[in-house]
Amino acid sequence: MLGEAEFFDVMRQGLWVAVVISGPILAVALGVGLLIGLFQALTSIQEMTLTFVPKVGAILATFWMSMSFMTKHLMMFWSGTIIPIIVGG
């Protein structure tokens, strides 16, 4: 049975893993959004698909390229933290 301190430590670790895993995708989405916004401001083109399609494409490409990184971090968290708690509890 987990105590309160151990529970909050596992929650903290889980949240940190979520931040690390989502970092690359969020950074690319922010960068592409800024570039598209700058392009739209310079050219006065205000087309909604111009912001949506390139951002989704960049996010999908980033997700595809970082899947092994994400899987590695999730597996380390599960095998090092969650599964020992389940087996030991």
Biopython code that builds the backbone (N, CA, C, O; Angstrom):
import numpy as np
from Bio.PDB.StructureBuilder import StructureBuilder

atoms = [
    (1, "MET", "N", (0.842, -1.182, 0.000)),
    (1, "MET", "CA", (0.000, 0.000, 0.000)),
    (1, "MET", "C", (0.883, 1.240, 0.000)),
    (1, "MET", "O", (1.817, 1.356, 0.793)),
    (2, "LEU", "N", (0.576, 2.147, -0.888)),
    (2, "LEU", "CA", (1.352, 3.379, -0.993)),
    (2, "LEU", "C", (0.926, 4.366, 0.074)),
    (2, "LEU", "O", (-0.259, 4.526, 0.367)),
    (3, "GLY", "N", (1.915, 5.021, 0.644)),
    (3, "GLY", "CA", (1.621, 6.117, 1.539)),
    (3, "GLY", "C", (1.364, 7.380, 0.733)),
    (3, "GLY", "O", (1.493, 7.399, -0.491)),
    (4, "GLU", "N", (1.004, 8.416, 1.441)),
    (4, "GLU", "CA", (0.686, 9.665, 0.751)),
    (4, "GLU", "C", (1.902, 10.249, 0.045)),
    (4, "GLU", "O", (1.784, 10.749, -1.074)),
    (5, "ALA", "N", (3.061, 10.194, 0.678)),
    (5, "ALA", "CA", (4.276, 10.754, 0.076)),
    (5, "ALA", "C", (4.679, 9.979, -1.175)),
    (5, "ALA", "O", (5.057, 10.576, -2.183)),
    (6, "GLU", "N", (4.599, 8.647, -1.108)),
    (6, "GLU", "CA", (4.948, 7.832, -2.267)),
    (6, "GLU", "C", (3.973, 8.067, -3.421)),
    (6, "GLU", "O", (4.378, 8.131, -4.581)),
    (7, "PHE", "N", (2.685, 8.194, -3.092)),
    (7, "PHE", "CA", (1.678, 8.453, -4.116)),
    (7, "PHE", "C", (1.981, 9.763, -4.848)),
    (7, "PHE", "O", (1.958, 9.809, -6.078)),
    (8, "PHE", "N", (2.263, 10.822, -4.090)),
    (8, "PHE", "CA", (2.544, 12.109, -4.711)),
    (8, "PHE", "C", (3.860, 12.087, -5.491)),
    (8, "PHE", "O", (4.002, 12.796, -6.487)),
    (9, "ASP", "N", (4.816, 11.282, -5.044)),
    (9, "ASP", "CA", (6.072, 11.158, -5.780)),
    (9, "ASP", "C", (5.842, 10.470, -7.126)),
    (9, "ASP", "O", (6.400, 10.890, -8.139)),
    (10, "VAL", "N", (5.032, 9.425, -7.140)),
    (10, "VAL", "CA", (4.715, 8.742, -8.395)),
    (10, "VAL", "C", (3.934, 9.676, -9.318)),
    (10, "VAL", "O", (4.178, 9.692, -10.525)),
    (11, "MET", "N", (3.014, 10.440, -8.778)),
    (11, "MET", "CA", (2.257, 11.397, -9.591)),
    (11, "MET", "C", (3.188, 12.461, -10.174)),
    (11, "MET", "O", (3.045, 12.844, -11.334)),
    (12, "ARG", "N", (4.136, 12.933, -9.373)),
    (12, "ARG", "CA", (5.098, 13.923, -9.849)),
    (12, "ARG", "C", (5.942, 13.347, -10.983)),
    (12, "ARG", "O", (6.169, 14.016, -11.991)),
    (13, "GLN", "N", (6.402, 12.117, -10.821)),
    (13, "GLN", "CA", (7.184, 11.472, -11.869)),
    (13, "GLN", "C", (6.363, 11.286, -13.139)),
    (13, "GLN", "O", (6.868, 11.499, -14.241)),
    (14, "GLY", "N", (5.099, 10.889, -12.991)),
    (14, "GLY", "CA", (4.230, 10.710, -14.147)),
    (14, "GLY", "C", (3.983, 12.011, -14.889)),
    (14, "GLY", "O", (3.984, 12.040, -16.119)),
    (15, "LEU", "N", (3.771, 13.087, -14.144)),
    (15, "LEU", "CA", (3.581, 14.393, -14.782)),
    (15, "LEU", "C", (4.850, 14.853, -15.488)),
    (15, "LEU", "O", (4.785, 15.449, -16.563)),
    (16, "TRP", "N", (5.995, 14.579, -14.891)),
    (16, "TRP", "CA", (7.249, 14.970, -15.531)),
    (16, "TRP", "C", (7.464, 14.184, -16.824)),
    (16, "TRP", "O", (7.921, 14.746, -17.819)),
    (17, "VAL", "N", (7.142, 12.900, -16.818)),
    (17, "VAL", "CA", (7.249, 12.101, -18.036)),
    (17, "VAL", "C", (6.322, 12.664, -19.112)),
    (17, "VAL", "O", (6.704, 12.731, -20.280)),
    (18, "ALA", "N", (5.109, 13.070, -18.731)),
    (18, "ALA", "CA", (4.178, 13.658, -19.694)),
    (18, "ALA", "C", (4.735, 14.948, -20.278)),
    (18, "ALA", "O", (4.581, 15.204, -21.472)),
    (19, "VAL", "N", (5.379, 15.760, -19.451)),
    (19, "VAL", "CA", (5.974, 17.012, -19.941)),
    (19, "VAL", "C", (7.123, 16.724, -20.906)),
    (19, "VAL", "O", (7.229, 17.352, -21.959)),
    (20, "VAL", "N", (7.971, 15.782, -20.546)),
    (20, "VAL", "CA", (9.123, 15.450, -21.398)),
    (20, "VAL", "C", (8.657, 14.861, -22.726)),
    (20, "VAL", "O", (9.207, 15.188, -23.778)),
    (21, "ILE", "N", (7.655, 14.003, -22.684)),
    (21, "ILE", "CA", (7.171, 13.360, -23.905)),
    (21, "ILE", "C", (6.475, 14.365, -24.825)),
    (21, "ILE", "O", (6.637, 14.306, -26.043)),
    (22, "SER", "N", (5.715, 15.271, -24.255)),
    (22, "SER", "CA", (4.977, 16.216, -25.088)),
    (22, "SER", "C", (5.823, 17.397, -25.538)),
    (22, "SER", "O", (5.404, 18.153, -26.415)),
    (23, "GLY", "N", (6.994, 17.569, -24.962)),
    (23, "GLY", "CA", (7.852, 18.710, -25.285)),
    (23, "GLY", "C", (8.183, 18.882, -26.757)),
    (23, "GLY", "O", (7.978, 19.968, -27.298)),
    (24, "PRO", "N", (8.689, 17.852, -27.427)),
    (24, "PRO", "CA", (9.036, 18.034, -28.845)),
    (24, "PRO", "C", (7.847, 18.429, -29.720)),
    (24, "PRO", "O", (7.974, 19.292, -30.588)),
    (25, "ILE", "N", (6.704, 17.804, -29.496)),
    (25, "ILE", "CA", (5.536, 18.116, -30.316)),
    (25, "ILE", "C", (5.059, 19.533, -30.057)),
    (25, "ILE", "O", (4.732, 20.262, -30.993)),
    (26, "LEU", "N", (5.018, 19.927, -28.790)),
    (26, "LEU", "CA", (4.563, 21.276, -28.467)),
    (26, "LEU", "C", (5.538, 22.333, -28.985)),
    (26, "LEU", "O", (5.115, 23.399, -29.433)),
    (27, "ALA", "N", (6.829, 22.046, -28.926)),
    (27, "ALA", "CA", (7.814, 23.006, -29.424)),
    (27, "ALA", "C", (7.685, 23.191, -30.938)),
    (27, "ALA", "O", (7.762, 24.312, -31.440)),
    (28, "VAL", "N", (7.491, 22.095, -31.653)),
    (28, "VAL", "CA", (7.324, 22.193, -33.106)),
    (28, "VAL", "C", (6.027, 22.921, -33.451)),
    (28, "VAL", "O", (6.008, 23.743, -34.366)),
    (29, "ALA", "N", (4.947, 22.629, -32.731)),
    (29, "ALA", "CA", (3.679, 23.308, -32.986)),
    (29, "ALA", "C", (3.813, 24.808, -32.729)),
    (29, "ALA", "O", (3.278, 25.621, -33.482)),
    (30, "LEU", "N", (4.525, 25.169, -31.670)),
    (30, "LEU", "CA", (4.742, 26.588, -31.383)),
    (30, "LEU", "C", (5.581, 27.250, -32.464)),
    (30, "LEU", "O", (5.247, 28.341, -32.927)),
    (31, "GLY", "N", (6.669, 26.599, -32.872)),
    (31, "GLY", "CA", (7.543, 27.166, -33.899)),
    (31, "GLY", "C", (6.841, 27.332, -35.228)),
    (31, "GLY", "O", (6.951, 28.381, -35.864)),
    (32, "VAL", "N", (6.116, 26.302, -35.657)),
    (32, "VAL", "CA", (5.397, 26.383, -36.934)),
    (32, "VAL", "C", (4.296, 27.429, -36.849)),
    (32, "VAL", "O", (4.074, 28.169, -37.808)),
    (33, "GLY", "N", (3.609, 27.503, -35.725)),
    (33, "GLY", "CA", (2.571, 28.515, -35.560)),
    (33, "GLY", "C", (3.129, 29.927, -35.628)),
    (33, "GLY", "O", (2.520, 30.815, -36.224)),
    (34, "LEU", "N", (4.297, 30.132, -35.010)),
    (34, "LEU", "CA", (4.924, 31.456, -35.080)),
    (34, "LEU", "C", (5.357, 31.802, -36.498)),
    (34, "LEU", "O", (5.162, 32.930, -36.950)),
    (35, "LEU", "N", (5.943, 30.840, -37.200)),
    (35, "LEU", "CA", (6.355, 31.098, -38.578)),
    (35, "LEU", "C", (5.166, 31.389, -39.490)),
    (35, "LEU", "O", (5.229, 32.291, -40.325)),
    (36, "ILE", "N", (4.100, 30.641, -39.334)),
    (36, "ILE", "CA", (2.915, 30.867, -40.159)),
    (36, "ILE", "C", (2.279, 32.204, -39.802)),
    (36, "ILE", "O", (1.829, 32.929, -40.690)),
    (37, "GLY", "N", (2.237, 32.539, -38.519)),
    (37, "GLY", "CA", (1.697, 33.831, -38.108)),
    (37, "GLY", "C", (2.501, 34.989, -38.668)),
    (37, "GLY", "O", (1.943, 35.996, -39.102)),
    (38, "LEU", "N", (3.823, 34.836, -38.655)),
    (38, "LEU", "CA", (4.683, 35.866, -39.231)),
    (38, "LEU", "C", (4.441, 35.991, -40.734)),
    (38, "LEU", "O", (4.351, 37.098, -41.264)),
    (39, "PHE", "N", (4.338, 34.852, -41.414)),
    (39, "PHE", "CA", (4.060, 34.864, -42.856)),
    (39, "PHE", "C", (2.721, 35.534, -43.150)),
    (39, "PHE", "O", (2.610, 36.328, -44.085)),
    (40, "GLN", "N", (1.709, 35.215, -42.354)),
    (40, "GLN", "CA", (0.396, 35.820, -42.562)),
    (40, "GLN", "C", (0.422, 37.320, -42.296)),
    (40, "GLN", "O", (-0.240, 38.085, -42.998)),
    (41, "ALA", "N", (1.169, 37.742, -41.303)),
    (41, "ALA", "CA", (1.249, 39.175, -41.010)),
    (41, "ALA", "C", (1.989, 39.925, -42.114)),
    (41, "ALA", "O", (1.639, 41.059, -42.442)),
    (42, "LEU", "N", (3.006, 39.296, -42.682)),
    (42, "LEU", "CA", (3.774, 39.950, -43.738)),
    (42, "LEU", "C", (3.025, 40.013, -45.061)),
    (42, "LEU", "O", (3.184, 40.969, -45.821)),
    (43, "THR", "N", (2.216, 39.007, -45.339)),
    (43, "THR", "CA", (1.545, 38.950, -46.633)),
    (43, "THR", "C", (0.067, 39.334, -46.567)),
    (43, "THR", "O", (-0.581, 39.429, -47.610)),
    (44, "SER", "N", (-0.471, 39.553, -45.397)),
    (44, "SER", "CA", (-1.890, 39.881, -45.185)),
    (44, "SER", "C", (-2.826, 38.796, -45.715)),
    (44, "SER", "O", (-3.961, 39.082, -46.098)),
    (45, "ILE", "N", (-2.350, 37.560, -45.736)),
    (45, "ILE", "CA", (-3.197, 36.415, -46.112)),
    (45, "ILE", "C", (-3.777, 35.850, -44.821)),
    (45, "ILE", "O", (-3.027, 35.445, -43.933)),
    (46, "GLN", "N", (-5.087, 35.817, -44.707)),
    (46, "GLN", "CA", (-5.744, 35.314, -43.499)),
    (46, "GLN", "C", (-6.592, 34.089, -43.816)),
    (46, "GLN", "O", (-7.810, 34.101, -43.636)),
    (47, "GLU", "N", (-5.953, 33.059, -44.279)),
    (47, "GLU", "CA", (-6.636, 31.820, -44.635)),
    (47, "GLU", "C", (-6.504, 30.833, -43.487)),
    (47, "GLU", "O", (-5.397, 30.591, -43.006)),
    (48, "MET", "N", (-7.627, 30.252, -43.036)),
    (48, "MET", "CA", (-7.606, 29.339, -41.896)),
    (48, "MET", "C", (-6.861, 28.039, -42.203)),
    (48, "MET", "O", (-6.177, 27.501, -41.334)),
    (49, "THR", "N", (-6.988, 27.533, -43.428)),
    (49, "THR", "CA", (-6.299, 26.287, -43.752)),
    (49, "THR", "C", (-4.793, 26.489, -43.814)),
    (49, "THR", "O", (-4.036, 25.531, -43.661)),
    (50, "LEU", "N", (-4.354, 27.708, -44.034)),
    (50, "LEU", "CA", (-2.917, 27.984, -44.062)),
    (50, "LEU", "C", (-2.302, 27.768, -42.683)),
    (50, "LEU", "O", (-1.133, 27.396, -42.588)),
    (51, "THR", "N", (-3.053, 27.989, -41.626)),
    (51, "THR", "CA", (-2.519, 27.750, -40.282)),
    (51, "THR", "C", (-2.691, 26.304, -39.857)),
    (51, "THR", "O", (-1.848, 25.768, -39.137)),
    (52, "PHE", "N", (-3.766, 25.666, -40.291)),
    (52, "PHE", "CA", (-4.091, 24.334, -39.801)),
    (52, "PHE", "C", (-3.275, 23.231, -40.463)),
    (52, "PHE", "O", (-2.675, 22.409, -39.771)),
    (53, "VAL", "N", (-3.246, 23.201, -41.765)),
    (53, "VAL", "CA", (-2.643, 22.086, -42.497)),
    (53, "VAL", "C", (-1.132, 21.962, -42.254)),
    (53, "VAL", "O", (-0.669, 20.863, -41.949)),
    (54, "PRO", "N", (-0.343, 23.043, -42.374)),
    (54, "PRO", "CA", (1.093, 22.872, -42.107)),
    (54, "PRO", "C", (1.395, 22.495, -40.654)),
    (54, "PRO", "O", (2.322, 21.732, -40.384)),
    (55, "LYS", "N", (0.604, 23.037, -39.720)),
    (55, "LYS", "CA", (0.839, 22.713, -38.315)),
    (55, "LYS", "C", (0.550, 21.242, -38.041)),
    (55, "LYS", "O", (1.319, 20.581, -37.344)),
    (56, "VAL", "N", (-0.539, 20.728, -38.576)),
    (56, "VAL", "CA", (-0.865, 19.307, -38.391)),
    (56, "VAL", "C", (0.192, 18.427, -39.055)),
    (56, "VAL", "O", (0.595, 17.410, -38.491)),
    (57, "GLY", "N", (0.638, 18.809, -40.239)),
    (57, "GLY", "CA", (1.691, 18.047, -40.906)),
    (57, "GLY", "C", (2.983, 18.021, -40.113)),
    (57, "GLY", "O", (3.625, 16.977, -40.001)),
    (58, "ALA", "N", (3.370, 19.168, -39.561)),
    (58, "ALA", "CA", (4.591, 19.232, -38.755)),
    (58, "ALA", "C", (4.447, 18.424, -37.472)),
    (58, "ALA", "O", (5.391, 17.761, -37.042)),
    (59, "ILE", "N", (3.269, 18.481, -36.862)),
    (59, "ILE", "CA", (3.036, 17.700, -35.639)),
    (59, "ILE", "C", (3.101, 16.207, -35.932)),
    (59, "ILE", "O", (3.711, 15.453, -35.174)),
    (60, "LEU", "N", (2.477, 15.774, -37.024)),
    (60, "LEU", "CA", (2.526, 14.351, -37.383)),
    (60, "LEU", "C", (3.946, 13.893, -37.696)),
    (60, "LEU", "O", (4.348, 12.802, -37.294)),
    (61, "ALA", "N", (4.702, 14.715, -38.407)),
    (61, "ALA", "CA", (6.091, 14.362, -38.711)),
    (61, "ALA", "C", (6.927, 14.284, -37.441)),
    (61, "ALA", "O", (7.748, 13.379, -37.291)),
    (62, "THR", "N", (6.723, 15.219, -36.535)),
    (62, "THR", "CA", (7.460, 15.207, -35.269)),
    (62, "THR", "C", (7.077, 13.996, -34.434)),
    (62, "THR", "O", (7.936, 13.351, -33.833)),
    (63, "PHE", "N", (5.794, 13.691, -34.398)),
    (63, "PHE", "CA", (5.345, 12.506, -33.657)),
    (63, "PHE", "C", (5.972, 11.243, -34.226)),
    (63, "PHE", "O", (6.429, 10.379, -33.477)),
    (64, "TRP", "N", (5.995, 11.135, -35.547)),
    (64, "TRP", "CA", (6.572, 9.961, -36.184)),
    (64, "TRP", "C", (8.069, 9.836, -35.870)),
    (64, "TRP", "O", (8.567, 8.740, -35.615)),
    (65, "MET", "N", (8.781, 10.977, -35.893)),
    (65, "MET", "CA", (10.221, 10.932, -35.652)),
    (65, "MET", "C", (10.557, 10.720, -34.177)),
    (65, "MET", "O", (11.636, 10.217, -33.865)),
    (66, "SER", "N", (9.666, 11.087, -33.270)),
    (66, "SER", "CA", (9.990, 10.980, -31.843)),
    (66, "SER", "C", (9.263, 9.832, -31.150)),
    (66, "SER", "O", (9.249, 9.772, -29.921)),
    (67, "MET", "N", (8.667, 8.931, -31.901)),
    (67, "MET", "CA", (7.961, 7.809, -31.268)),
    (67, "MET", "C", (8.885, 6.924, -30.445)),
    (67, "MET", "O", (8.498, 6.478, -29.365)),
    (68, "SER", "N", (10.084, 6.659, -30.920)),
    (68, "SER", "CA", (10.992, 5.805, -30.149)),
    (68, "SER", "C", (11.426, 6.488, -28.858)),
    (68, "SER", "O", (11.557, 5.830, -27.826)),
    (69, "PHE", "N", (11.651, 7.792, -28.902)),
    (69, "PHE", "CA", (11.984, 8.568, -27.709)),
    (69, "PHE", "C", (10.840, 8.508, -26.697)),
    (69, "PHE", "O", (11.072, 8.303, -25.506)),
    (70, "MET", "N", (9.611, 8.687, -27.170)),
    (70, "MET", "CA", (8.448, 8.654, -26.281)),
    (70, "MET", "C", (8.243, 7.261, -25.691)),
    (70, "MET", "O", (7.977, 7.115, -24.498)),
    (71, "THR", "N", (8.369, 6.251, -26.530)),
    (71, "THR", "CA", (8.187, 4.882, -26.068)),
    (71, "THR", "C", (9.237, 4.511, -25.035)),
    (71, "THR", "O", (8.928, 3.850, -24.043)),
    (72, "LYS", "N", (10.474, 4.930, -25.260)),
    (72, "LYS", "CA", (11.544, 4.624, -24.311)),
    (72, "LYS", "C", (11.257, 5.242, -22.944)),
    (72, "LYS", "O", (11.420, 4.583, -21.917)),
    (73, "HIS", "N", (10.832, 6.503, -22.930)),
    (73, "HIS", "CA", (10.555, 7.165, -21.656)),
    (73, "HIS", "C", (9.341, 6.554, -20.949)),
    (73, "HIS", "O", (9.349, 6.392, -19.729)),
    (74, "LEU", "N", (8.303, 6.219, -21.710)),
    (74, "LEU", "CA", (7.143, 5.584, -21.095)),
    (74, "LEU", "C", (7.474, 4.206, -20.536)),
    (74, "LEU", "O", (7.031, 3.851, -19.443)),
    (75, "MET", "N", (8.242, 3.440, -21.276)),
    (75, "MET", "CA", (8.612, 2.105, -20.801)),
    (75, "MET", "C", (9.499, 2.177, -19.563)),
    (75, "MET", "O", (9.355, 1.364, -18.649)),
    (76, "MET", "N", (10.419, 3.150, -19.528)),
    (76, "MET", "CA", (11.252, 3.310, -18.331)),
    (76, "MET", "C", (10.403, 3.682, -17.123)),
    (76, "MET", "O", (10.640, 3.188, -16.020)),
    (77, "PHE", "N", (9.414, 4.551, -17.323)),
    (77, "PHE", "CA", (8.539, 4.940, -16.220)),
    (77, "PHE", "C", (7.714, 3.760, -15.737)),
    (77, "PHE", "O", (7.609, 3.520, -14.534)),
    (78, "TRP", "N", (7.127, 3.019, -16.677)),
    (78, "TRP", "CA", (6.299, 1.886, -16.282)),
    (78, "TRP", "C", (7.117, 0.767, -15.648)),
    (78, "TRP", "O", (6.739, 0.236, -14.603)),
    (79, "SER", "N", (8.240, 0.406, -16.276)),
    (79, "SER", "CA", (9.012, -0.718, -15.740)),
    (79, "SER", "C", (9.774, -0.340, -14.476)),
    (79, "SER", "O", (10.038, -1.200, -13.637)),
    (80, "GLY", "N", (10.128, 0.922, -14.329)),
    (80, "GLY", "CA", (10.887, 1.319, -13.142)),
    (80, "GLY", "C", (10.049, 1.820, -11.992)),
    (80, "GLY", "O", (10.522, 1.835, -10.855)),
    (81, "THR", "N", (8.799, 2.239, -12.250)),
    (81, "THR", "CA", (7.998, 2.853, -11.198)),
    (81, "THR", "C", (6.664, 2.136, -10.999)),
    (81, "THR", "O", (6.371, 1.687, -9.891)),
    (82, "ILE", "N", (5.867, 2.024, -12.030)),
    (82, "ILE", "CA", (4.503, 1.527, -11.879)),
    (82, "ILE", "C", (4.459, 0.015, -11.627)),
    (82, "ILE", "O", (3.783, -0.437, -10.702)),
    (83, "ILE", "N", (5.167, -0.760, -12.435)),
    (83, "ILE", "CA", (5.111, -2.223, -12.287)),
    (83, "ILE", "C", (5.678, -2.679, -10.933)),
    (83, "ILE", "O", (5.084, -3.565, -10.319)),
    (84, "PRO", "N", (6.791, -2.125, -10.437)),
    (84, "PRO", "CA", (7.224, -2.535, -9.082)),
    (84, "PRO", "C", (6.194, -2.212, -7.994)),
    (84, "PRO", "O", (6.084, -2.948, -7.014)),
    (85, "ILE", "N", (5.451, -1.133, -8.155)),
    (85, "ILE", "CA", (4.404, -0.820, -7.172)),
    (85, "ILE", "C", (3.295, -1.847, -7.251)),
    (85, "ILE", "O", (2.788, -2.288, -6.220)),
    (86, "ILE", "N", (2.902, -2.243, -8.473)),
    (86, "ILE", "CA", (1.839, -3.238, -8.634)),
    (86, "ILE", "C", (2.275, -4.592, -8.091)),
    (86, "ILE", "O", (1.512, -5.254, -7.387)),
    (87, "VAL", "N", (3.494, -5.006, -8.412)),
    (87, "VAL", "CA", (4.001, -6.307, -7.968)),
    (87, "VAL", "C", (4.227, -6.314, -6.453)),
    (87, "VAL", "O", (3.927, -7.298, -5.777)),
    (88, "GLY", "N", (4.753, -5.221, -5.936)),
    (88, "GLY", "CA", (5.042, -5.150, -4.507)),
    (88, "GLY", "C", (3.808, -4.899, -3.665)),
    (88, "GLY", "O", (3.813, -5.159, -2.462)),
    (89, "GLY", "N", (2.738, -4.390, -4.292)),
    (89, "GLY", "CA", (1.540, -4.034, -3.527)),
    (89, "GLY", "C", (0.576, -5.145, -3.530)),
    (89, "GLY", "O", (-0.497, -5.034, -2.937)),
]
sb = StructureBuilder()
sb.init_structure("model")
sb.init_model(0)
sb.init_chain("A")
sb.init_seg("    ")
for serial, (resi, resn, name, xyz) in enumerate(atoms, 1):
    if name == "N":
        sb.init_residue(resn, " ", resi, " ")
    sb.init_atom(name, np.array(xyz, "f"), 0.0, 1.0, " ", f" {name:<3s}", serial, name[0])
structure = sb.get_structure()
